[in-house]
């Protein structure tokens, strides 16, 4: 379960970076 949470966290960070760059 923790791995899933960490994965989601990374995905959210990646999405945030894309939004920031765009």
CORNOR-V720469 format. One record per residue. N is the residue number from 0. SS is DSSP state (H for helix, E for strand, C for the rest). OMEGA is omega as a letter, one per 20 degrees, with the letter a starting at -180 (NA if undefined). Layout:
BEGIN
n: (N;N)
ss: (SS;SS)
omega: (OMEGA;OMEGA)
END
This chain:
BEGIN
n: (0;1;2;3;4;5;6;7;8;9;10;11;12;13;14;15;16;17;18;19;20;21)
ss: (C;H;H;H;H;H;H;H;H;H;H;H;H;H;H;H;H;H;H;H;H;C)
omega: (a;a;a;a;a;a;r;a;r;a;r;a;r;a;a;r;a;a;a;a;a;NA)
END
